[in-house]
């Protein structure tokens, strides 16, 4: 059951914050390491992928942008996301968005804006949703998935 789903604008804002924060950090690091354009692109991609896959698993479904906006990713049963869930949400859904030339991404945006449960294609694939609901204090963020 979906509790307190987060809609389009708050999720969009969190994504912008994540992009700005990641962009700034990777730019500073890549300048310090003197990467060429190809090296910077590869470095940025690896950091972004690691950030989107690992941070929500370790931090109750939050990324920095989501934490600032007060929203987080959870599984449909309300439990914390694990690595398998995030792989489905980021990699598999990303593949779907690429092979549809971005059309599925636009459809996802409309789904979040118009559906009552505010779930997108990547939420459907990974069996997740984004919520305002806070994590349970003593809940283990490193739980294994069923």
Beta strands, then each sheet from edge to edge (+ up, - down):
strand 1: 72-75
strand 2: 128-131
sheet 1: 1+ 2-
end
